[in-house]
Every structure is written in C-alpha cells, then in structure tokens.
Amino acid sequence: MSIFGTNCYRCALVAAAGMISVMPPGAMGQVQRGQPSHKGMAAHLRPVRVAGFRWAGPGRVELTTDWKPYAGAGGTRGDTTPYFDCAEFDISSGQANPVGFCDGGCASQCAAGDTPDIRFFGGNTYNGPFVVNDMTVRTAANNAHATRVIVAANWGPTVATDLQLLVSTAETFNDTPTPPPFSGEYDGVIADFGPQTGGNGYFILDLDVSADPTLFFQMPADGSGSYNMILANAVDPTTGAVTLDTTPGTQFMYWGTGDGETPPDGRVGHQGPHEWDDDAPVDGQFTSNEFYNESGFGTCPDPLGPMAAFYGPALGGGACYANCDNSTTTPVLNVQDFSCFLTRYASGDPYANCDNSTTQPVLNVQDFSCFLTKYASGCP
C-alpha cells in the first residue's frame, strides 16, 4: 500500500543581505527554494538499535523484525563498495568524513576558512524531515543488496530528543508532480540513534547492517528507482504510526548528485534535479505542491540532492550476477565463481541471497538453485 496522500506548500528560502529568510507558504503560489545556506559537521553517529520495516499505510509502518542492538559491520568485513553516492564521504578510515567542497571543480565555491565538510541546507527555520528522490545505481549494483547507508542531516531539537532514521527504496520514481512519489516499495531499516541535541552542526548518520543478513537495502532491479528517508522521534509499537520530527531546522543536508552533477567528479550513481519534500504541513503525505526542482541555485556542484550514500559488498563483473569473482579473463564464468559463491554463502554475505527472499532463513537451498540458473544463463 502506498503511504502518500495530500499536503500543502513549502516555504521558500530567499537570500537577502547574506541571510536566509522564510517566505510565507502560498505567497507566490508554489514557491521554490532560493539560495541555500551552508554548514559544517558536528558529529559522526552510529545507532544504538535497529529494526526492519515495511510500509503499512499513510504515515504508518509495520516492523518486520524485533528491535535489536546495533551490531555494526559484519566481522572485519565492512562493506565499502559504493553503489550510489550523493554525499562524497571518505570512508577509508572506517569513519565517514565529508570531502570535496574545495576540490572536484568547485574551488570557486570555497570562501576563506571553509573546510571540506561544508554542505548545503535550507536554514535553521526550515523543516523537511521526509524526502523522496530518484536514484540510478552503478550498473553492477542492479538488483543488489546494499548493506550500509550513510546520511547527513541537520537535527533541530535544542534539547535531547530521540533521533530515528527510516530508509527504504523502491522500483520507481515519479518524475512528474502527480503523487505518489514512488511505487514498488521495498522493505527498509529503522535506526534509533538515541536522544540527540542539535544546533552545533549537522550529524553524519552511519548505518551498517552487514552483520545481519535479514537487513539490507534493495537496489532497483533495473538500476533505476527511488529512495526515501525520514527523520523521526518514534514509531508507535501498536499502530505503527511514525512521529516525524517537526522541529524547525530538522532536514537532510544537500550535496551534488553524483555523475548527474556539474561539474562531474566521477562519483557513482545518478540523480536528477527533481525531489519530493513533505514540508507544509509535515504529515507523512504528499501532493503535487511538494514536488521541487533542486537545480539552478548557482551553487557548485549543481543540482543538489539529499546527502545519501549506499554501499555494499564487492560486486560481480559488470551486470552479471554469476560472475561472483569479478573476473575478466575468458571464460568469465568458471569454477572459481562457484567457490566464490560458496564462500559468500558461508559468511552470510547478502550477495548470496540470490533469490532476494525475506523469509527466514534468507540464505537457503533456493539460493543455490538460483545461482545455478543465473550461471547457466551466462553473462550478457
């Protein structure tokens, strides 16, 4: 069931005398965001507990797992292959350090004293805790399971308030101002980061579920679809109602859209300029008045999009799932791919969930049959 219904207008952000001000909703019909402000990072956070969920109706979800303590990366593996990058993080150290503001063709955007962690946002009075955007992943990640998502968000509450992040994906994105924003939604993950106090910079929200084969982020089967993200305070355990955070300032940070941005800098994944924001009023639903164009601000890079990056295990060769060891020597499909698949299966790697099942145990004999079928079909 789709979660989307009706809504209203967004406040426009207008640059005036170096300040970001707010135009009343409806003052000029559907108003668009003006020149964004920018801000530096405050802290890199990891959740205290996680759960799986599926959409159950407007503003409601159903948990698909119990809440469980956050386990972090699976063993020493940690999945660091980018499938889609609209954030530009350096994760080589195990952290998520924002980079790129003063390089990648955007040196002119840097004022004296700006640092690589600077990112754009709508200002401290704007509230937009629910966004839907299109995503086109790298070719080899079509239909793959991402196991880590890193998001940047500004948190508005000035007293300690529980911060929960909901992330899921879908097969389609509606690139026209006619709700619903997406269809073919997949199950997602809720991460609870505990009570957090905002105001000193934005947070990096780092969610790695590679230790748990029941949790993952399904990439679109044909590589093109959508993702949605919510900043919330709670999910009612009985009704599944999601309490979105409506504090002024709560919103996702923005950065360039991977290989869809100008100038391009080689990051994987593509995102167009259109976006859906639940912002006036914030109620977990959308109408055509909440369909926006996030380009033309005069920023570098351009267009902008919510800061989100999806990562997963190393991918097979190109778009060929059966080429497990990513070999390029002919024949690319050989006995080594069977050994590779068995190793990934034994380690609980989400890659081995060939049939994309969600029923426990997700790794089972059907995955062997699925792999054999894909192997027999050969590579394109």
Sequence and secondary structure as in RCSB ss.txt:
>XXXX:A:sequence
MSIFGTNCYRCALVAAAGMISVMPPGAMGQVQRGQPSHKGMAAHLRPVRVAGFRWAGPGRVELTTDWKPYAGAGG
TRGDTTPYFDCAEFDISSGQANPVGFCDGGCASQCAAGDTPDIRFFGGNTYNGPFVVNDMTVRTAANNAHATRVI
VAANWGPTVATDLQLLVSTAETFNDTPTPPPFSGEYDGVIADFGPQTGGNGYFILDLDVSADPTLFFQMPADGSG
SYNMILANAVDPTTGAVTLDTTPGTQFMYWGTGDGETPPDGRVGHQGPHEWDDDAPVDGQFTSNEFYNESGFGTC
PDPLGPMAAFYGPALGGGACYANCDNSTTTPVLNVQDFSCFLTRYASGDPYANCDNSTTQPVLNVQDFSCFLTKY
ASGCP
>XXXX:A:secstr
           EEEEETTEEEEE TBTTBS    S EEE EEEEE  SEEEEEEEEETTEEEESS  EE   SST
TT   EEEEESS EE TTSS EE  TTSTT GGG  TT  TT EEE  TT  B EEEEEEE  GGGTT EE EEE
EEEE   SS EEEEEEEEEEEEE  SSSS SEEEE  EEEEEEEEE  SSSEEEEEEE TT TT  EE  TTSEE
EEEEEEEEEE TTT BEEE   TT EE EEE BTTSBS    S B  SEEEEE SS SS   GGGEEE   SS S
SBSEEE EEEEES   STT TT TT   SSSSSSHHHHHHHHHHHHTT GGG TT   SSSSSSHHHHHHHHHHH
HH   
